[in-house]
Amino acid sequence: MDITLEIFDTFIGDRLYATILPASLTSSANAFNELGNAFNATLSLFGNPDSYVYQPATQYFRLEPSKYVYLSAWPRDHICRQALSLYLITWIFGLLLYLVCASLSYIFVFDKTITKHPRYIKNQIRLEIAQTMKSMPMMSLLTMPFFLAEVRGYGKLYDAVADEPFPYYSVLQFPFFIAFTDGFIYWIHRGLHHSLVYKALHKSHHKWIMPTPYASHAFHPVDGWAQSIPYHVFPFVFPLQKFAYIILFVFINFWTILIHDGEYVSNSPVINGAACHTMHHLYFNYNYGQFTTLWDRLGGSYRKPNEELFRRETKMARKEWERQIKEMESILKTMEGEDDRSYHSAETTKKDL
């Protein structure tokens, strides 16, 4: 994350902090004698602008800083500045990534006939986006300490290929990461379905019986953060190349959108694709995995997607809808009690089926 932080500082952060917290604050504080000394002591603890020396975050490129890098009372290595910058990066970049990728998925991939399903919620896309916009600031705040610890050198992120722990690790780190996070997320996700926490945390995401790509990040903030923990724990347990970490961060967000796109292309018994995840949204207690079906098979929670989902003529047939709803409602009653959702069509509410 230090590479991302350096890019942010070079093009935005240096000028921003030089404007809102200019270095002149330091000299002004000195005029207050003891108060000034205490202020300087604090600066020396967290980073002193007079002693800051630019060091590139990676050996593969160098972003020469402008004059503004030395004009703020908070130098780049000030812990408070790093925390605030990482929070803003996580929030704004995460939100932009969500909006762009979910919109592209909705326009070019999402099967829009799903919006005719009887359990598609009234104004669903607007509600999915609103839930995400509401949750993203808190999710970003909860995530920021992981990134801050990485930037300050507590993780096992490495830069050069020469630093990899053994040959070919630069390639093997990707399947290692997938395997580690897949198993970890399975148990967190399954735990979120426990009766003691489901209604308080995970129900917000299960509001979407027939999700769209915009539902991918529409979580309760603690729920979304909890399911992201494995991604952030990995580089503190295993080595991970810096650029690989950025690539995996983008991939994870893209994958989360992909399994909510409603286009059931893959009927693989191994990959937990959109069809598998639709089974999870419809029937709640199946297919908790993120990338594969391995842990669902081991944990006895795997459910093969209905064959009807892979045929255009049967995927959205009324007979299939009725079968889905009949089973879904019996499970929903056990999980939630009364259904408090407002569906889009009066003709397809429970009483008409």
C-alpha positions as CSV (number, residue, x, y, z in Angstrom):
1,M,0.0,0.0,0.0
2,D,3.0,2.3,0.3
3,I,3.2,2.5,-3.5
4,T,-0.4,3.7,-3.6
5,L,0.3,6.1,-0.8
6,E,3.3,7.6,-2.6
7,I,1.3,8.1,-5.8
8,F,-1.4,9.8,-3.8
9,D,1.1,12.1,-2.0
10,T,2.9,13.0,-5.2
11,F,-0.2,14.2,-7.0
12,I,-2.6,15.2,-4.2
13,G,-1.4,14.8,-0.7
14,D,1.7,17.0,-0.6
15,R,-0.1,20.0,-1.9
16,L,-3.2,19.3,0.2
17,Y,-1.3,19.0,3.6
18,A,1.0,21.9,2.7
19,T,-2.2,24.0,2.3
20,I,-4.2,22.8,5.4
21,L,-1.2,22.2,7.7
22,P,1.7,24.4,6.5
23,A,5.1,24.0,8.0
24,S,4.8,27.5,9.3
25,L,2.6,26.1,12.1
26,T,5.8,24.7,13.6
27,S,7.5,28.1,13.9
28,S,4.3,29.7,15.1
29,A,4.0,27.2,17.8
30,N,7.6,27.9,19.0
31,A,6.5,31.4,19.9
32,F,4.4,29.9,22.7
33,N,7.5,28.6,24.6
34,E,6.5,25.5,26.5
35,L,3.5,24.9,24.4
36,G,5.8,25.1,21.4
37,N,8.3,22.7,22.9
38,A,5.5,20.2,23.5
39,F,4.3,20.6,20.0
40,N,7.8,20.0,18.6
41,A,8.2,16.9,20.8
42,T,5.0,15.6,19.4
43,L,6.2,16.3,15.8
44,S,9.5,14.4,16.5
45,L,7.5,11.4,17.8
46,F,5.3,11.2,14.7
47,G,7.7,12.6,12.0
48,N,9.5,15.9,11.7
49,P,9.3,17.9,8.5
50,D,12.9,19.1,9.0
51,S,14.3,15.6,9.1
52,Y,12.1,14.0,6.4
53,V,14.0,12.5,3.5
54,Y,12.2,11.1,0.4
55,Q,12.6,7.4,-0.1
56,P,10.8,5.8,-3.1
57,A,8.3,3.1,-2.2
58,T,9.6,0.7,-4.9
59,Q,12.8,0.3,-6.9
60,Y,10.8,-0.1,-10.2
61,F,9.9,3.6,-10.6
62,R,10.6,6.9,-8.8
63,L,8.2,9.8,-8.4
64,E,10.3,12.8,-7.8
65,P,8.4,14.9,-5.2
66,S,7.6,18.6,-5.7
67,K,8.5,21.4,-3.3
68,Y,5.3,20.8,-1.4
69,V,6.7,17.6,0.2
70,Y,8.7,19.8,2.6
71,L,6.1,22.5,3.2
72,S,3.7,20.7,5.6
73,A,3.9,20.4,9.4
74,W,2.9,16.8,8.8
75,P,5.7,15.1,6.6
76,R,4.8,12.1,4.6
77,D,5.9,9.7,7.4
78,H,3.7,11.3,10.0
79,I,1.5,8.6,11.4
80,C,-1.6,10.8,11.5
81,R,-1.1,12.0,7.9
82,Q,-0.6,8.4,6.8
83,A,-3.7,7.2,8.6
84,L,-5.9,10.0,7.1
85,S,-4.5,9.5,3.6
86,L,-5.0,5.8,3.7
87,Y,-8.6,6.3,4.9
88,L,-9.3,8.6,2.0
89,I,-7.7,6.3,-0.5
90,T,-9.6,3.3,0.8
91,W,-12.9,5.1,0.8
92,I,-12.7,7.1,-2.4
93,F,-10.7,4.6,-4.5
94,G,-12.9,1.8,-3.3
95,L,-16.1,3.7,-4.1
96,L,-14.9,4.6,-7.6
97,L,-13.8,1.0,-8.2
98,Y,-17.2,-0.2,-7.1
99,L,-19.2,2.3,-9.2
100,V,-17.2,1.8,-12.3
101,C,-16.9,-2.0,-12.3
102,A,-20.5,-2.5,-11.1
103,S,-21.8,-0.1,-13.8
104,L,-19.8,-1.9,-16.5
105,S,-21.0,-5.2,-15.3
106,Y,-24.6,-4.0,-15.2
107,I,-24.4,-2.5,-18.8
108,F,-22.5,-5.3,-20.5
109,V,-22.9,-8.5,-18.4
110,F,-25.9,-8.4,-16.1
111,D,-29.0,-10.3,-17.2
112,K,-31.6,-7.6,-16.9
113,T,-34.5,-10.1,-17.2
114,I,-33.7,-10.8,-13.5
115,T,-35.4,-7.5,-12.7
116,K,-38.7,-9.2,-13.6
117,H,-38.2,-11.9,-10.9
118,P,-41.0,-11.8,-8.3
119,R,-38.4,-11.3,-5.5
120,Y,-36.7,-8.4,-7.2
121,I,-37.1,-5.5,-4.8
122,K,-38.8,-2.2,-5.7
123,N,-36.1,0.4,-6.5
124,Q,-33.5,-2.3,-5.8
125,I,-30.5,-0.8,-7.6
126,R,-31.0,2.6,-5.9
127,L,-31.2,0.9,-2.5
128,E,-28.1,-1.3,-3.2
129,I,-26.1,1.8,-4.1
130,A,-27.5,3.7,-1.1
131,Q,-26.5,0.9,1.2
132,T,-23.0,0.8,-0.2
133,M,-22.6,4.6,0.0
134,K,-23.7,4.5,3.6
135,S,-21.4,1.6,4.6
136,M,-18.3,2.5,2.7
137,P,-17.0,5.2,5.0
138,M,-17.1,3.0,8.1
139,M,-15.7,-0.1,6.3
140,S,-12.8,2.1,5.1
141,L,-12.2,3.4,8.6
142,L,-12.1,-0.2,10.0
143,T,-9.8,-1.3,7.1
144,M,-7.4,1.6,7.4
145,P,-5.4,0.2,10.4
146,F,-4.3,-2.8,8.4
147,F,-3.0,-0.6,5.6
148,L,-1.3,1.7,8.1
149,A,0.5,-1.2,9.8
150,E,1.7,-2.4,6.4
151,V,3.0,1.0,5.3
152,R,4.8,1.4,8.6
153,G,6.7,-1.9,8.0
154,Y,4.8,-4.4,10.2
155,G,3.7,-6.7,7.3
156,K,5.7,-9.1,5.1
157,L,5.3,-7.1,1.9
158,Y,8.4,-7.1,-0.3
159,D,9.4,-5.2,-3.4
160,A,12.1,-6.9,-5.5
161,V,11.9,-10.4,-6.9
162,A,15.3,-11.0,-5.3
163,D,13.5,-10.8,-1.9
164,E,11.0,-13.6,-2.6
165,P,11.4,-16.4,0.0
166,F,12.0,-19.1,-2.6
167,P,12.1,-19.5,-6.4
168,Y,8.7,-19.0,-8.2
169,Y,7.1,-17.6,-5.1
170,S,6.1,-14.6,-7.2
171,V,3.8,-16.9,-9.1
172,L,2.8,-19.2,-6.3
173,Q,1.7,-16.3,-4.0
174,F,-1.5,-15.9,-6.1
175,P,-2.9,-19.4,-5.5
176,F,-1.6,-19.3,-1.9
177,F,-3.6,-16.1,-1.4
178,I,-6.7,-17.5,-2.9
179,A,-6.5,-20.7,-0.9
180,F,-5.9,-18.9,2.4
181,T,-8.6,-16.3,2.0
182,D,-11.1,-18.8,0.6
183,G,-11.0,-21.0,3.7
184,F,-10.9,-18.1,6.1
185,I,-13.8,-16.3,4.5
186,Y,-15.9,-19.5,4.4
187,W,-15.9,-19.7,8.2
188,I,-16.4,-16.0,8.7
189,H,-19.3,-16.0,6.3
190,R,-20.9,-19.1,7.8
191,G,-20.5,-17.5,11.3
192,L,-22.4,-14.4,10.1
193,H,-25.4,-16.7,9.4
194,H,-25.5,-17.7,13.1
195,S,-28.8,-16.7,14.6
196,L,-27.0,-14.5,17.2
197,V,-25.5,-12.2,14.6
198,Y,-27.4,-12.7,11.3
199,K,-30.2,-10.1,11.9
200,A,-27.8,-7.5,13.3
201,L,-25.1,-7.8,10.6
202,H,-25.6,-10.0,7.6
203,K,-29.3,-9.5,7.0
204,S,-28.5,-6.2,5.2
205,H,-26.8,-8.1,2.5
206,H,-29.4,-10.8,2.2
207,K,-32.1,-8.2,1.6
208,W,-31.2,-8.8,-2.0
209,I,-32.8,-12.1,-3.0
210,M,-32.0,-11.6,-6.6
211,P,-28.9,-9.3,-6.5
212,T,-27.5,-7.1,-9.1
213,P,-23.8,-6.1,-9.5
214,Y,-24.5,-3.1,-7.2
215,A,-25.3,-5.5,-4.4
216,S,-21.7,-6.7,-4.3
217,H,-20.7,-4.1,-1.7
218,A,-24.1,-3.5,-0.1
219,F,-23.3,-4.8,3.4
220,H,-23.6,-3.7,6.9
221,P,-20.1,-2.0,7.4
222,V,-19.0,-4.5,10.1
223,D,-20.2,-7.4,8.0
224,G,-18.3,-6.1,4.9
225,W,-15.2,-5.5,7.0
226,A,-15.3,-8.9,8.7
227,Q,-15.4,-10.7,5.4
228,S,-12.4,-8.6,4.2
229,I,-10.2,-9.5,7.2
230,P,-8.5,-12.5,5.5
231,Y,-7.3,-10.3,2.6
232,H,-5.5,-8.0,5.1
233,V,-4.2,-10.7,7.4
234,F,-2.5,-12.6,4.7
235,P,0.5,-10.1,4.2
236,F,1.1,-10.2,7.9
237,V,1.4,-14.0,7.9
238,F,2.9,-14.7,4.4
239,P,5.2,-12.7,2.2
240,L,3.4,-10.8,-0.6
241,Q,4.9,-8.7,-3.4
242,K,3.8,-5.1,-3.3
243,F,2.4,-4.9,-6.8
244,A,0.8,-8.3,-6.3
245,Y,-1.1,-6.9,-3.3
246,I,-2.5,-4.1,-5.4
247,I,-3.5,-6.5,-8.2
248,L,-5.2,-8.8,-5.7
249,F,-7.0,-5.9,-4.1
250,V,-8.5,-4.9,-7.4
251,F,-9.2,-8.5,-8.3
252,I,-11.1,-9.2,-5.1
253,N,-13.4,-6.2,-5.7
254,F,-13.9,-7.3,-9.3
255,W,-14.7,-10.9,-8.3
256,T,-17.2,-9.8,-5.7
257,I,-19.1,-7.9,-8.4
258,L,-18.7,-10.8,-10.8
259,I,-20.5,-13.3,-8.5
260,H,-23.5,-10.9,-8.3
261,D,-23.9,-10.3,-12.0
262,G,-26.7,-12.8,-12.6
263,E,-25.0,-14.2,-15.7
264,Y,-24.7,-17.9,-15.1
265,V,-21.9,-18.9,-17.4
266,S,-19.9,-21.3,-15.3
267,N,-21.4,-24.5,-14.1
268,S,-18.1,-25.7,-12.6
269,P,-18.2,-28.0,-9.6
270,V,-15.0,-26.2,-8.4
271,I,-15.5,-22.5,-9.0
272,N,-17.9,-20.6,-6.8
273,G,-19.4,-18.4,-9.6
274,A,-22.5,-16.3,-10.0
275,A,-24.8,-19.3,-10.2
276,C,-23.4,-20.8,-6.9
277,H,-23.7,-17.4,-5.2
278,T,-27.3,-17.0,-6.5
279,M,-28.1,-20.2,-4.6
280,H,-26.7,-18.5,-1.5
281,H,-28.9,-15.5,-1.9
282,L,-32.0,-17.6,-2.7
283,Y,-31.6,-20.3,-0.1
284,F,-29.4,-18.6,2.5
285,N,-27.6,-21.6,4.1
286,Y,-25.6,-22.8,1.2
287,N,-22.4,-21.9,-0.8
288,Y,-20.6,-19.6,1.7
289,G,-17.3,-19.8,-0.2
290,Q,-15.8,-16.9,-2.0
291,F,-13.7,-18.4,-4.8
292,T,-14.2,-22.2,-4.7
293,T,-16.7,-24.8,-3.6
294,L,-14.0,-26.7,-1.6
295,W,-14.9,-25.6,1.9
296,D,-18.6,-25.9,1.2
297,R,-18.1,-29.5,0.2
298,L,-16.0,-30.1,3.3
299,G,-18.5,-28.3,5.5
300,G,-21.6,-30.0,4.0
301,S,-23.0,-26.7,2.8
302,Y,-22.5,-27.0,-0.9
303,R,-25.6,-26.8,-3.2
304,K,-25.3,-27.4,-6.9
305,P,-27.0,-24.6,-8.9
306,N,-30.3,-25.5,-10.4
307,E,-29.9,-26.8,-13.9
308,E,-32.7,-24.5,-15.0
309,L,-30.4,-21.5,-14.4
310,F,-28.2,-22.4,-17.3
311,R,-30.9,-22.5,-20.0
312,R,-32.4,-19.3,-21.2
313,E,-35.9,-20.7,-21.8
314,T,-36.2,-22.0,-18.2
315,K,-34.0,-19.6,-16.2
316,M,-36.8,-17.0,-15.9
317,A,-39.8,-19.3,-16.4
318,R,-42.7,-18.7,-14.0
319,K,-42.6,-22.4,-13.0
320,E,-39.0,-22.1,-11.9
321,W,-39.8,-18.8,-10.0
322,E,-42.6,-20.5,-8.1
323,R,-40.3,-23.4,-7.2
324,Q,-37.6,-21.0,-6.0
325,I,-39.9,-18.9,-4.0
326,K,-41.7,-21.8,-2.3
327,E,-38.4,-23.1,-0.9
328,M,-36.9,-19.7,-0.3
329,E,-39.8,-18.5,1.8
330,S,-39.7,-21.5,4.1
331,I,-36.0,-20.9,4.8
332,L,-36.5,-17.1,5.1
333,K,-39.1,-17.6,7.7
334,T,-36.7,-19.6,9.8
335,M,-33.9,-17.1,9.3
336,E,-35.7,-13.8,9.6
337,G,-39.4,-14.4,10.6
338,E,-41.7,-12.1,8.6
339,D,-40.5,-10.9,5.2
340,D,-40.2,-7.1,5.5
341,R,-39.1,-6.6,1.9
342,S,-41.1,-4.5,-0.6
343,Y,-41.1,-6.2,-4.0
344,H,-41.3,-4.4,-7.3
345,S,-44.5,-5.9,-8.7
346,A,-47.9,-6.3,-7.1
347,E,-48.8,-9.1,-9.5
348,T,-46.0,-11.3,-8.2
349,T,-46.2,-10.9,-4.5
350,K,-46.5,-13.9,-2.2
351,K,-50.3,-13.9,-2.2
352,D,-50.5,-14.4,-6.0
353,L,-48.2,-17.4,-6.1
